[in-house]
Amino acid sequence: MLKITAYSDKISVAPGDELQVMVNCEHPQYQAELVRIRCGDDNPDGPGVKMDPIATDLPEHFTGRTQTIYAGSYGQVEPFPSLTASEDFSLSCWIMPTTPGKGEQTIMGQYNAANQAGYALIVDEQGSLGLRVGDGTNIEVVSTGKAFVPWEWYFVAATYQRATGKVQLTQIPLTTYATVDDEGHTEAQLQLHPQAEASTPIMFAAHANGKRKQQWAAAGFYNGKIAAPTLCQHALSLEQLRTIDSGQANTQLRQSILGKWDFSQFMTTDRFADGSAYLQHGSLINAPTRAVPGPRWDGEHHDWKQNPSLWDAVHFHDDDLYDAQWDVDFTLKVPETLSSGLYAVRLSAGADSEYVPFAVRPKPGKEAKICFLLPTASYMAYANEHFTTNPWGGELMWYRSTVLNPDHLFLNEHREYGHSCYDRHSDNSPVYYSSRLRPILNMRPMQQGILGGFGSSLWQFNADTHIIDWMSAEGFEFDVITDEDLHQQGLAALKPYNVVVSGSHPEYYTKDMWDGLYEFTQQGGRLMYLGANGYYWRCGYDQHRPGLLEIRRAEDGSRASEPPTGEYYLSTTGEYSGLWRRQGRRSPQVLTGVGFSAEGFDVSSYYRQTPDRDNPRVEWMFDGIGSEELLGDFGLIGGGAAGLELDRVDRNLGTPPHALVVASSEGHTDAYMLVAEELLFNLPACSGTQCDWVRADICFYETPHGGAVWSVGSIAYAGSLSHNGYDNNIARLTGNVLRRFADGTPFPLP
């Protein structure tokens, strides 16, 4: 198993910046060095791994230590003077438990398990509502004995009267089913008085369990939704609690309220509001899911911004993770003289090694003419995916048996390292958020991907090193910037360049990224799209928490999961998520001329040139290439240049009318199928041997002010660049285009 894992605080830096590195190492010592990554493919049939050491002032050795990730989300409110929980109290809220049979889970309360002190509303061991109380020595639990139905809403409440020791518990389902007995009302006499410590926070979806690193540790994580939690300082009747919940409490009743928390406020942040007179606002830890409908949502509106009060729930998970919060092991000062490129901190101890990749941006005014745009948003969406171990029918897609590597097994056993946006939470709900503030084990050189076809089997990060390797081997001078740079700076990030080169699979794009790249092409810039299934999903970056990405696959698309109705809008930005092709004039075809059409993961094919290749507008493109040559009937990814995922032109979806298709792929197998969004009905004859839409198109067109776009429509394309020592028609074709695109001479309009 892996004995070194690590991550950094940034994914893009400038010369002179500092990079903090957090390391978990089971060895007594390890070494750290800076390397420039040129190629990460260790396939013996390829160009080989190429990494250049860079001199730094790092010490020769570092002391190893283990660091632990604590996953699980919860809400927290700091204790305040008016909270006197050792007296009478009432708790109430709405809940939708999603795994009530998973064991005891805390809903809300002021309880510290380390000292067995306080009180908490819980889902008990039998999956029913309970109240746990402790006096610092002993614990008592009172339950309704009525098991919750998973994924149903309940109003739940507990009251305690100190003078008599009387407890009342209530669970009332929002929906009543004829044969289901899930409503419960219980009275009991406690043998102890709960004694909550004054320093213990009020928590939702977990309880305190002592301190860790000067912060409260959490335990007893709850899976499910919570809405409208309320804490009162008297033992109120059920009628009074329902009146408070409805917002109809009079002045006298409102005076009983210590906290009435509203998860619909401060939606785009990690904060939530207290509507009581005490204004004890709280914070959400580890990014639970926001912008989810509460119990009062009736389906009339789907955009939470129209009436946020209906989206007053938070969906908590015991496997949520935003920030691993490891201690910093060392800080790397990026050398002032370092040129722009793809780099990594390499950590090694004996036979074990780990890489922490990042981009180094150029110094302002020192930019090259070529920019490689590292698709880090897509890396984050796939971060730590569990394709090989989660049961989702993967072998039916990639047409071969699954081969497990140590990273797959490690991630399967260490779910605390967090999920990709292709996984599901432990309660089977979709994963919407992904963070880079944790070790991302599949964003590394020498890392294979199960979706990468036979041969090198590369996907995402490591596949993109094929492009970097080819440009380096051919002597092109280029800079590297990231999606985050484009998102933050927009068009300004691309202004210095003549040409932007994409990665092999830039699938996830924010509006700021899309608009910046499109404006670049419309103002004379040139785009070389060297991949497929790009610019596909509309995602968002959190505006307040660095490195947090959100995606909700609304209503359509080729997707591993879909959000429930009412959860189509991003919590972080308020934008409608889902496919870009469903969002006006922002389909992939509008940006690149081609869009996602088919996918298959067994073998890759080739392109056949079309009559358009003889058009005078593109004659320069085929210099040194015969008109009868098959393009890319070779390659490290599936054996050909056209494979894995394929894009084709489609005038109906926005391909410019003057676009030329100079080559199209053919000969795909029946493992290649049309993507779901191309189908209105399930029909036969939609696979590679039967359907003309199962193809990749190489497309070219001019843009205003002398710009141009060239797209290849295949993820496997870059795997053919190094064939025969970089002397092949794919490398020649791509080189012809890159040299012409880097040349500032404007393209004449046709």
C-alpha positions in Angstrom: 0.0 0.0 0.0 1.0 3.6 -0.4 3.3 4.9 2.3 3.7 8.5 1.0 0.8 10.8 0.1 0.9 14.6 -0.2 -0.7 17.7 -1.6 0.1 21.4 -1.9 -1.9 24.6 -1.2 -1.7 25.8 -4.8 -1.9 24.3 -8.3 -0.5 27.4 -10.1 2.4 29.6 -9.0 4.6 32.3 -10.4 8.4 32.4 -10.1 9.2 33.7 -6.6 6.0 32.4 -5.1 5.9 30.0 -2.1 4.3 26.6 -2.3 3.3 24.8 0.9 3.6 21.0 0.8 1.7 18.7 3.2 3.1 15.2 3.5 1.9 11.9 5.1 4.9 9.5 5.2 5.2 6.2 7.1 9.0 6.2 6.5 11.4 7.8 9.1 12.8 10.0 6.4 12.1 11.1 2.9 13.8 13.2 0.2 12.1 16.1 -1.7 13.2 17.6 -5.0 11.7 19.8 -7.7 11.3 18.3 -11.2 10.0 19.5 -14.5 7.6 17.0 -16.0 7.9 16.5 -19.8 6.4 13.0 -20.1 4.7 10.8 -17.5 4.1 7.8 -19.7 6.1 4.7 -18.6 4.9 2.6 -21.4 8.0 0.9 -22.9 6.6 1.5 -26.4 6.5 5.2 -25.8 9.0 8.0 -25.4 9.6 7.1 -21.8 9.3 9.1 -18.6 11.0 12.4 -18.8 11.6 14.5 -15.7 14.3 17.1 -15.3 15.6 17.8 -11.7 15.7 21.5 -10.8 18.1 22.9 -8.2 16.5 24.3 -5.1 17.5 25.1 -1.5 15.4 22.3 0.0 17.1 20.3 2.7 18.6 16.9 1.9 16.2 15.0 4.1 12.9 15.5 5.9 11.5 13.7 8.9 8.5 11.5 8.0 5.3 11.6 10.0 1.8 10.2 9.5 -1.1 12.6 9.0 -4.7 11.6 9.0 -7.7 12.8 7.0 -10.9 13.3 9.0 -13.8 13.2 6.5 -17.4 13.8 7.4 -19.4 17.1 7.2 -21.3 18.9 10.0 -22.5 22.3 11.1 -21.1 24.1 14.1 -22.2 27.1 16.3 -19.9 28.4 18.9 -21.4 28.3 22.5 -22.7 31.6 23.8 -23.5 33.0 27.2 -27.3 32.7 26.9 -27.0 29.0 26.3 -28.0 27.2 29.6 -28.5 23.7 28.4 -28.3 22.2 31.9 -31.8 23.7 32.4 -35.0 23.0 30.5 -34.6 22.8 26.7 -36.4 21.9 23.5 -34.9 20.8 20.2 -36.7 20.5 16.9 -35.9 20.3 13.2 -36.9 18.6 9.9 -34.8 15.7 8.8 -34.5 13.3 5.9 -32.3 10.5 7.1 -30.8 8.6 4.2 -29.0 5.7 6.0 -31.1 5.3 9.2 -30.0 1.7 9.5 -26.3 2.5 9.5 -26.0 2.9 13.3 -26.2 5.8 15.7 -26.0 9.2 14.1 -26.2 12.6 15.7 -28.8 15.1 14.3 -28.2 18.1 16.5 -27.2 19.1 20.0 -24.6 20.2 22.5 -22.8 16.9 23.3 -19.2 16.0 23.9 -18.6 12.3 23.6 -15.1 12.6 25.1 -16.6 13.6 28.4 -20.0 12.0 28.1 -21.6 15.4 28.7 -24.5 17.2 27.2 -27.5 16.3 25.0 -28.2 15.4 21.4 -31.1 14.5 19.2 -30.0 11.3 17.3 -30.9 8.5 14.9 -30.5 5.6 17.3 -29.1 2.1 16.6 -32.5 0.8 15.5 -32.9 3.7 13.0 -35.5 5.6 15.0 -35.5 9.0 16.7 -33.6 9.2 20.0 -32.3 11.6 22.6 -28.9 11.0 24.1 -28.0 12.8 27.4 -24.9 12.6 29.6 -24.0 14.1 32.9 -20.2 13.7 32.6 -20.3 10.1 34.0 -23.3 8.3 32.7 -25.3 8.3 29.5 -29.0 7.7 28.9 -30.8 7.2 25.5 -34.6 7.6 25.0 -36.1 6.4 21.7 -39.4 6.5 19.9 -38.9 2.9 18.7 -40.3 3.8 15.3 -37.8 3.3 12.4 -37.4 6.0 9.9 -38.1 5.3 6.2 -35.0 6.3 4.3 -35.3 9.4 2.1 -38.5 10.7 3.7 -39.0 14.0 5.6 -39.9 14.0 9.3 -40.5 16.7 11.8 -38.6 15.7 15.0 -38.5 17.2 18.4 -37.3 16.5 22.0 -38.1 18.4 25.2 -36.5 18.1 28.6 -37.9 19.5 32.0 -35.2 19.5 34.6 -37.5 19.7 37.6 -39.2 16.5 36.8 -36.6 14.8 34.6 -39.3 14.4 32.0 -38.4 13.9 28.3 -40.8 13.9 25.4 -39.8 12.7 21.9 -41.8 13.3 18.7 -41.3 12.1 15.1 -43.9 13.0 12.5 -43.6 11.9 8.9 -44.3 14.6 6.2 -46.0 11.8 4.1 -48.1 9.1 5.6 -48.1 5.6 3.9 -51.0 3.2 4.6 -48.9 0.3 5.8 -45.9 2.1 7.3 -45.9 2.7 11.1 -43.2 5.5 11.4 -44.9 8.1 13.6 -43.7 8.1 17.2 -44.4 9.9 20.5 -42.6 8.9 23.6 -42.4 10.1 27.2 -39.8 9.0 29.7 -38.2 9.9 33.0 -34.5 10.5 33.0 -32.4 9.1 35.9 -29.8 11.8 35.3 -29.5 15.5 34.5 -27.7 16.4 31.3 -24.7 18.6 31.9 -23.5 20.3 28.8 -20.1 21.9 29.2 -20.2 25.7 28.5 -17.3 25.4 26.0 -19.0 22.7 23.9 -20.3 23.9 20.5 -23.8 23.3 19.2 -23.4 20.9 16.3 -25.5 19.5 13.5 -25.0 16.1 11.8 -22.3 15.2 14.3 -21.2 15.8 17.9 -18.0 16.9 19.5 -15.5 14.3 20.6 -12.8 16.3 22.4 -10.2 18.5 20.7 -7.8 17.9 17.8 -5.2 20.5 16.8 -6.9 23.1 19.0 -10.2 22.5 17.2 -13.1 20.4 18.1 -13.0 16.9 16.8 -16.3 15.5 15.4 -17.9 12.0 15.5 -21.3 10.4 15.1 -21.8 11.7 11.5 -25.3 11.7 10.1 -26.2 11.0 6.5 -29.2 12.9 5.2 -30.8 16.3 5.1 -31.5 18.7 8.0 -33.7 21.8 7.8 -34.8 24.5 10.2 -33.1 23.3 13.4 -34.3 25.2 16.5 -33.1 25.3 20.1 -35.3 26.7 22.9 -34.7 27.3 26.6 -38.0 25.9 27.9 -39.7 22.5 27.6 -42.3 23.6 25.0 -45.3 21.8 23.8 -45.4 20.2 20.4 -47.9 22.8 19.3 -45.6 25.6 20.4 -42.7 24.0 18.5 -44.7 23.7 15.3 -45.8 27.3 15.7 -42.1 28.4 15.9 -41.3 26.2 12.9 -44.0 27.8 10.9 -42.7 31.3 11.6 -45.9 32.3 13.5 -44.5 32.6 17.0 -45.7 35.6 19.0 -43.4 37.9 21.0 -43.6 35.8 24.2 -42.9 32.5 22.4 -40.0 34.0 20.5 -38.3 34.9 23.8 -37.8 31.2 24.4 -35.8 30.7 21.2 -32.0 30.4 21.8 -31.3 29.6 18.1 -33.4 29.3 15.0 -31.0 28.4 12.2 -31.7 29.0 8.5 -29.6 27.0 6.1 -31.1 29.0 3.1 -29.2 32.1 4.0 -25.5 32.8 3.0 -26.1 30.1 0.4 -22.9 30.6 -1.6 -20.7 30.5 1.5 -19.9 28.0 4.2 -21.9 30.1 6.7 -25.5 29.8 7.9 -27.7 32.3 9.7 -29.4 32.4 13.1 -32.8 34.1 13.0 -33.1 34.3 16.8 -32.4 37.5 18.8 -29.0 36.1 19.6 -27.7 36.0 16.0 -25.4 33.1 16.7 -24.5 32.3 13.1 -22.7 29.1 12.3 -20.3 27.5 9.8 -20.4 24.3 7.7 -17.4 22.0 7.9 -16.2 19.8 5.0 -18.6 21.1 2.4 -21.9 19.4 2.9 -24.3 19.9 0.0 -26.3 23.1 -0.1 -29.0 24.4 -2.4 -31.1 21.3 -1.8 -34.9 21.5 -1.3 -36.3 21.4 2.2 -39.6 19.9 3.3 -41.7 22.9 2.1 -40.5 22.7 -1.5 -43.4 22.0 -3.9 -41.7 21.8 -7.2 -43.1 25.0 -8.6 -39.7 26.6 -8.8 -36.4 25.0 -9.6 -34.0 27.9 -9.2 -33.2 28.4 -5.5 -32.5 32.1 -6.1 -36.2 32.7 -6.8 -37.2 31.7 -3.3 -34.2 30.6 -1.2 -36.4 29.8 1.8 -37.6 26.7 0.0 -34.0 25.4 -0.3 -33.5 25.6 3.5 -31.9 22.1 3.9 -28.3 20.9 3.9 -27.4 17.4 2.9 -24.7 16.1 5.2 -22.6 13.0 4.5 -20.2 11.0 6.6 -17.7 11.0 3.7 -17.7 14.7 2.7 -14.3 16.3 2.5 -13.1 19.8 1.6 -9.7 20.4 3.3 -7.5 17.6 4.7 -6.1 20.2 7.0 -2.7 18.5 7.3 0.1 20.4 8.9 2.7 22.0 6.5 5.9 19.9 6.2 7.9 22.3 4.2 7.6 25.4 2.0 9.2 25.5 -1.5 10.3 28.9 -2.7 9.8 28.7 -6.5 13.1 29.9 -8.1 12.9 33.3 -9.7 14.6 32.0 -12.8 12.2 29.2 -13.4 10.6 29.1 -16.8 6.9 28.4 -17.3 6.0 24.7 -17.4 4.6 21.7 -15.7 6.5 20.8 -12.5 6.1 18.6 -9.5 7.6 18.1 -6.0 8.9 14.6 -6.0 9.0 12.8 -2.7 10.9 9.6 -2.3 11.8 7.1 0.5 13.3 3.8 -0.5 11.2 2.3 -3.3 8.2 4.6 -2.5 7.6 7.9 -4.3 4.9 10.6 -4.6 4.4 13.6 -6.9 2.7 16.9 -6.2 2.2 18.6 -9.6 1.7 22.3 -10.3 2.0 24.8 -13.1 4.5 27.6 -13.1 3.2 30.7 -14.9 5.5 33.0 -16.9 6.6 36.3 -15.5 4.5 39.1 -16.9 6.0 40.4 -20.1 8.1 37.3 -20.6 5.3 35.1 -22.2 5.9 32.8 -25.1 3.6 32.8 -28.2 2.2 29.4 -27.3 0.1 28.6 -24.2 -0.7 25.2 -23.0 -3.9 25.4 -20.9 -3.7 22.7 -18.3 -7.3 21.4 -17.7 -7.2 21.3 -13.9 -11.0 21.7 -13.5 -11.4 18.4 -15.2 -8.6 16.9 -13.1 -10.5 17.9 -10.0 -13.8 16.4 -11.3 -12.1 13.0 -11.8 -9.9 13.4 -8.6 -9.6 10.0 -6.8 -12.3 8.3 -8.9 -13.3 4.8 -7.9 -14.1 3.5 -11.3 -12.4 0.2 -10.7 -13.9 -0.7 -7.4 -17.3 0.9 -7.4 -20.0 -1.4 -8.9 -21.2 0.7 -11.9 -20.8 -1.7 -14.8 -17.4 -0.3 -15.9 -16.2 -3.4 -17.7 -19.2 -3.2 -20.1 -17.8 0.2 -21.1 -14.1 -0.5 -21.5 -14.6 -4.0 -23.0 -12.0 -5.7 -20.9 -11.3 -7.0 -17.4 -10.5 -4.5 -14.8 -6.8 -4.4 -13.8 -6.3 -3.0 -10.3 -3.2 -1.1 -9.3 -2.1 -0.2 -5.8 -3.7 3.3 -6.0 -7.1 1.8 -6.8 -6.8 -0.5 -3.8 -5.6 2.2 -1.5 -8.4 4.6 -2.4 -11.0 1.8 -2.0 -9.7 1.2 1.5 -9.2 4.9 2.3 -12.4 6.6 1.4 -11.5 9.4 3.7 -9.3 10.7 0.8 -12.5 11.9 -0.8 -14.5 11.3 -3.9 -14.5 12.4 -7.5 -17.6 13.9 -9.1 -18.2 10.5 -10.7 -18.7 8.7 -7.4 -21.6 8.5 -5.0 -21.6 9.2 -1.3 -22.1 6.4 1.2 -25.9 7.1 1.1 -25.9 6.7 -2.8 -26.4 10.4 -3.4 -24.4 12.1 -6.2 -21.1 13.8 -5.3 -21.3 17.5 -6.3 -18.1 18.9 -4.9 -14.4 18.1 -5.4 -11.4 19.7 -3.8 -7.7 19.9 -4.5 -6.8 20.4 -0.9 -6.1 16.7 -0.4 -3.8 14.1 -2.1 -5.1 13.4 -5.6 -3.6 10.1 -6.5 -4.6 10.0 -10.2 -3.1 13.4 -10.9 0.3 12.0 -11.1 3.0 10.9 -13.7 3.2 7.2 -14.3 -0.4 6.8 -13.4 -2.7 4.7 -15.6 -6.4 5.2 -16.0 -9.0 2.4 -16.6 -10.7 4.5 -19.3 -7.5 5.0 -21.2 -7.8 2.1 -23.6 -5.2 -0.6 -24.1 -1.5 0.4 -24.5 -0.5 3.3 -22.3 -3.9 3.4 -20.7 -3.6 7.1 -19.8 -6.5 9.5 -18.9 -6.5 13.2 -18.0 -3.3 14.5 -16.4 -0.9 11.8 -17.5 -2.4 11.8 -21.0 -1.8 15.5 -21.3 1.9 15.0 -20.8 2.0 13.5 -24.3 1.2 16.9 -25.7 3.8 18.6 -23.4 6.4 16.0 -24.4 5.7 16.5 -28.1 6.0 20.3 -28.0 9.2 20.0 -26.0 10.7 17.4 -28.3 9.9 19.5 -31.3 11.5 22.6 -29.8 8.4 24.7 -29.4 8.6 27.4 -26.7 5.4 27.4 -24.6 4.0 28.5 -21.3 1.7 26.5 -19.0 -1.3 28.1 -17.2 -4.2 26.4 -15.5 -8.0 26.5 -15.7 -8.0 28.3 -12.4 -5.9 31.0 -13.9 -8.3 31.4 -16.8 -11.3 31.4 -14.4 -9.8 34.1 -12.2 -8.4 36.3 -15.0 -10.6 35.6 -18.0 -9.5 36.9 -21.3 -6.6 38.7 -19.7 -4.9 35.4 -18.9 -4.7 34.6 -22.7 -4.1 38.0 -24.1 -0.3 37.6 -24.4 -0.6 34.5 -26.6 -1.0 33.9 -30.3 -2.3 30.3 -29.8 -3.8 28.3 -26.9 -3.3 24.5 -27.0 -5.9 22.5 -25.0 -5.4 19.3 -23.1 -6.8 15.9 -24.3 -10.0 16.2 -22.2 -11.0 19.7 -21.0 -14.5 18.5 -20.0 -15.4 20.9 -17.2 -15.7 24.6 -17.8 -17.0 27.6 -15.8 -18.7 30.5 -17.5 -15.7 32.7 -16.9 -13.4 30.1 -18.6 -15.8 29.6 -21.5 -16.2 33.3 -22.1 -12.5 34.0 -21.8 -11.5 31.4 -24.3 -14.3 32.3 -26.8 -13.4 36.0 -26.7 -9.8 35.0 -27.3 -10.7 33.3 -30.5 -13.0 36.2 -31.5 -10.3 38.8 -31.1 -7.7 37.1 -33.3 -6.4 34.4 -31.1 -6.0 30.8 -32.2 -7.2 27.7 -30.5 -5.9 24.1 -31.0 -8.3 21.7 -29.4 -6.3 18.5 -29.1 -8.9 16.3 -27.5 -12.6 15.5 -27.2 -15.6 15.7 -24.9 -14.4 19.1 -24.0 -16.3 22.2 -22.8 -19.1 19.8 -21.9 -20.2 20.4 -18.3 -20.9 23.8 -16.8 -19.3 23.8 -13.4 -18.4 26.4 -10.8 -15.6 27.3 -8.5 -16.5 28.3 -4.9 -16.0 32.0 -4.5 -15.0 31.7 -0.8 -13.2 28.4 -0.4 -10.1 28.0 -2.6 -9.9 24.9 -4.8 -13.5 23.7 -4.4 -15.2 22.7 -7.7 -19.0 22.0 -8.1 -20.9 20.2 -10.8 -24.5 19.1 -11.0 -25.4 17.0 -14.1 -28.8 18.5 -14.6 -31.4 16.7 -16.8 -29.3 15.4 -19.7 -25.9 14.1 -20.7 -23.7 11.1 -20.5 -23.3 10.9 -16.7 -22.5 8.6 -13.9 -25.4 10.0 -11.8 -28.1 12.7 -11.9 -29.2 15.1 -9.2 -32.7 14.9 -7.7 -35.2 17.3 -9.1 -34.7 20.7 -7.5 -31.0 20.4 -7.3 -30.0 21.6 -10.7 -28.5 25.0 -9.7 -25.0 25.4 -8.2 -24.9 26.3 -4.6 -21.6 28.1 -5.0 -22.6 30.5 -7.8 -26.3 30.1 -8.3 -25.8 29.1 -12.0 -27.8 26.5 -13.7 -25.5 23.5 -14.2 -25.5 20.6 -16.6 -24.5 20.5 -20.3 -23.2 23.6 -22.0 -25.1 22.5 -25.1 -28.3 23.2 -23.2 -27.3 26.8 -22.4 -27.9 29.0 -25.4 -25.1 29.8 -27.7 -22.4 28.1 -25.6 -22.4 24.6 -27.0 -18.9 23.0 -27.6 -19.6 23.4 -31.3 -19.8 27.1 -31.0 -16.4 27.3 -29.3 -14.5 24.6 -31.2 -16.6 23.5 -34.2 -17.1 20.0 -32.8 -18.9 18.4 -29.8 -19.2 15.1 -28.0 -20.8 12.4 -30.2 -19.7 8.9 -29.2 -17.5 7.0 -26.8 -15.8 3.6 -26.6 -12.8 2.3 -24.7 -11.5 -0.7 -26.4 -9.4 0.1 -29.5 -8.8 3.4 -31.3 -9.0 3.9 -35.1 -7.6 6.3 -37.7 -8.8 9.3 -39.8 -9.4 9.3 -43.5 -8.8 12.6 -45.3 -11.7 14.3 -47.0 -11.9 16.4 -50.2 -11.8 19.5 -47.9 -8.1 18.9 -47.3 -7.5 20.2 -50.8 -9.2 23.5 -50.1 -6.7 26.4 -50.6 -7.5 27.6 -47.1 -5.9 24.6 -45.6 -3.3 23.4 -48.1 -0.5 24.5 -45.8 -1.8 22.1 -43.1 -1.0 19.0 -45.2 2.5 20.0 -46.2 4.5 16.7 -46.3 1.4 14.5 -46.1 0.0 12.5 -49.0 -3.7 12.8 -49.8 -4.2 9.1 -49.6 -2.5 8.6 -46.2 -4.5 7.3 -43.3 -3.9 9.6 -40.5 -3.0 8.1 -37.2 -3.4 4.4 -37.8 -0.9 4.0 -34.8 -0.7 5.3 -31.3 -0.1 4.6 -27.7 -3.8 5.0 -26.7 -5.7 2.1 -28.1 -3.5 1.7 -31.1 -4.8 4.7 -33.1 -5.3 8.5 -33.0 -9.1 8.4 -33.1 -10.5 6.8 -29.9 -11.9 6.8 -26.4 -14.3 9.8 -26.8 -15.1 11.4 -30.1 -16.4 14.8 -31.2 -18.0 15.6 -34.6 -19.2 18.7 -36.3 -22.9 19.6 -36.1 -24.3 22.7 -37.8 -27.5 22.4 -35.8 -25.5 22.8 -32.5 -23.4 25.7 -33.7 -20.5 24.6 -35.9 -19.7 27.7 -38.0 -21.1 27.3 -41.6 -17.6 28.0 -43.1 -15.9 25.2 -41.1 -14.0 22.7 -43.1 -13.8 19.0 -42.1 -10.4 17.9 -43.4 -10.5 14.3 -42.0 -13.0 12.0 -40.3 -12.4 8.8 -38.4 -13.9 5.5 -39.4 -13.8 1.8 -38.5 -14.9 2.1 -34.9 -16.1 -1.0 -33.1 -19.5 -1.7 -31.6 -18.0 -0.8 -28.2 -18.4 2.8 -29.4 -21.9 4.1 -28.8 -23.7 7.4 -29.5 -23.8 9.5 -26.3 -27.1 9.7 -24.4 -27.8 13.3 -25.3 -27.9 12.5 -29.0 -30.8 10.0 -28.5 -34.4 10.9 -28.2 -35.4 7.2 -28.0 -33.4 4.1 -27.3 -32.8 2.7 -30.8 -30.7 0.0 -32.4 -28.0 0.8 -35.0 -26.3 3.4 -32.7 -22.8 1.8 -32.5 -19.6 2.1 -34.3 -20.1 -0.3 -37.1 -23.6 1.0 -37.9 -23.8 4.7 -37.3 -22.1 7.5 -39.2 -22.3 9.8 -36.2 -19.8 7.6 -34.3 -16.8 9.4 -35.6 -14.2 12.1 -34.8 -13.9 15.1 -37.2 -10.7 17.2 -37.7 -12.2 20.6 -38.2 -10.8 24.1 -39.1 -12.3 27.5 -39.5 -11.3 31.1 -39.3 -12.5 33.6 -36.6 -12.8 37.4 -36.7 -9.7 39.6 -36.7 -7.4 36.9 -38.2 -7.9 34.1 -35.6 -8.7 30.5 -36.2 -9.7 27.2 -34.5 -8.5 23.7 -35.2 -10.0 20.7 -33.5 -9.2 17.0 -33.7 -12.2 15.5 -32.0 -10.5 12.6 -30.2 -9.0 12.0 -26.7 -6.6 9.4 -28.1 -5.1 11.8 -30.6 -2.1 13.0 -28.4 -1.0 9.4 -27.9 0.0 9.2 -31.6 2.3 12.3 -31.6 5.5 10.4 -30.5 5.1 7.5 -32.8 8.3 6.6 -34.8 10.4 9.1 -32.9 7.9 11.9 -33.6 8.2 11.3 -37.3 4.7 10.5 -38.4 1.7 12.2 -40.1 -0.1 13.1 -36.9 2.9 14.9 -35.5 3.6 16.5 -39.0 0.0 17.7 -39.3 -0.1 19.0 -35.7 3.2 20.7 -36.2 2.1 22.4 -39.4 -0.9 23.8 -37.6 1.0 24.9 -34.5 3.7 26.7 -36.4 1.0 28.6 -38.5 -1.1 29.4 -35.5 1.9 30.7 -33.6 2.7 32.9 -36.5 1.0 36.3 -36.0 0.1 36.7 -39.6 -3.7 37.1 -39.7 -5.8 34.4 -41.3 -7.8 35.9 -44.2 -11.6 35.4 -44.0 -13.0 33.1 -46.6 
